[in-house]
Amino acid sequence: MATNKRGVAGWLDPLHLNIERWAYVFQRVTGLAVLAYVLGHIGDTSFFVGGPFGEGPSPSSWSSDLSVTENAFGHVVLVMVVLVVVYHGINGIRLILSEYGMIFAKPSRPDYPYKAKSLRTVQKHLIWVAIIAAILAALYTGGTLFG
Amino acid sequence: MQLQYGTAILAIGLVTVHLLMQGVLVPYGEAVSFQRVLSVYRDAVDGALLEVLLVVVLAHGFNGLRIILLEWRQSARWTRGVNWAVLLVTLVAISYGTRTVILAATGQVS
């Protein structure tokens, strides 16, 4: 890992002038959000077996758990989870491919307008693929839960 | 970072299957019904998939948190402390989720 002298504070740099920097910040924020959801989800699904002190599958415990999660607020949370999970997954594929240099062009001499040619490849499009796929998946989820 | 990339690729496959099972291939209302959830936990393949999903996603999520914390501050003492704390919390979370899987698969239905 490269040295990062500013640590997490570097995320808030107002000079995030390129989309890759923003994709990086979103990757981390969505990652933390998904981790928080996963921990909540492990706690919530444990009520299928009666919660922390349960001893086996319990229909009454499960139905009282569903009465907490199955409402408009809970469904909005699920739609947002799908949104950030799909973004995080597709952008993550882009990051792994780029780590191994698979989706960059060869570096070349800088010419006018001096934009890095090595970055102007499918790697840039993949950010938009991640954003659009996330929105479509969230719309589908919303349609399923609210439709 | 190899751990992060390896778990990422596994998680993409497992989470895709999980989301498809919870609302695309199986309608959402049915997917969360008691009988359906019970049959998923009691199916050897589906139950095992949930357990693998649990371990892979928690390993990926907490390792990601560890990477962020190590970027936040840099010292040998901080690194050691974060490594142990994250490992401990990850194991606790995996244990709690695994208990749910085991009880759901083998426990007496009340």
Contacts between the chains, C-beta under 8 A, distances in Angstrom:
chain1	res1	chain2	res2	distance
A	1	B	1	7.2
A	1	B	67	7.9
A	1	B	71	7.7
A	4	B	71	5.3
A	7	B	71	5.3
A	7	B	72	4.5
A	7	B	73	6.3
A	7	B	74	7.5
A	8	B	68	6.5
A	8	B	71	6.2
A	8	B	72	4.5
A	28	B	64	7.8
A	28	B	68	6.2
A	31	B	61	7.1
A	31	B	64	4.9
A	32	B	64	7.9
A	32	B	65	7.1
A	32	B	68	7.5
A	34	B	61	6.7
A	35	B	61	3.8
A	35	B	62	7.2
A	35	B	64	7.0
A	35	B	65	6.2
A	38	B	57	5.7
A	38	B	58	6.9
A	38	B	61	5.9
A	39	B	93	6.5
A	42	B	54	7.2
A	42	B	93	6.5
A	42	B	96	6.3
A	42	B	97	4.6
A	42	B	100	7.3
A	43	B	96	7.9
A	45	B	100	6.1
A	46	B	96	6.8
A	46	B	97	7.6
A	46	B	99	7.5
A	46	B	100	4.5
A	48	B	34	7.9
A	48	B	37	5.9
A	48	B	41	7.7
A	48	B	100	6.7
A	48	B	104	5.7
A	49	B	99	7.9
A	49	B	100	5.6
A	49	B	103	4.0
A	49	B	104	5.3
A	49	B	107	6.0
A	50	B	110	7.3
A	52	B	96	7.9
A	54	B	103	6.8
A	55	B	103	6.7
A	55	B	107	5.9
A	55	B	108	7.1
A	55	B	110	7.5
A	56	B	103	5.5
A	56	B	104	7.8
A	56	B	107	2.5
A	56	B	108	4.5
A	56	B	109	6.1
A	56	B	110	5.9
A	57	B	34	7.6
A	57	B	38	5.5
A	57	B	41	7.6
A	57	B	103	7.4
A	57	B	104	5.6
A	57	B	107	5.9
A	57	B	109	4.7
A	57	B	110	7.3
A	58	B	109	7.6
A	58	B	110	4.9
A	59	B	34	4.8
A	59	B	109	7.8
A	59	B	110	7.9
A	60	B	110	7.9
A	62	B	34	5.2
A	62	B	37	7.3
A	63	B	34	7.3
A	66	B	32	6.4
A	70	B	32	7.4
A	82	B	19	7.1
A	85	B	15	6.5
A	85	B	19	7.6
A	89	B	11	7.8
A	89	B	12	5.1
A	89	B	15	6.8
A	89	B	16	7.8
A	92	B	8	5.2
A	92	B	12	7.2
A	93	B	12	7.0
A	96	B	5	5.2
A	96	B	8	6.5
A	96	B	9	7.2
A	99	B	1	7.4
A	99	B	5	7.1
A	141	B	23	7.0
A	144	B	23	5.4
A	144	B	27	7.9
A	144	B	28	5.6
A	145	B	23	8.0
A	145	B	28	6.4
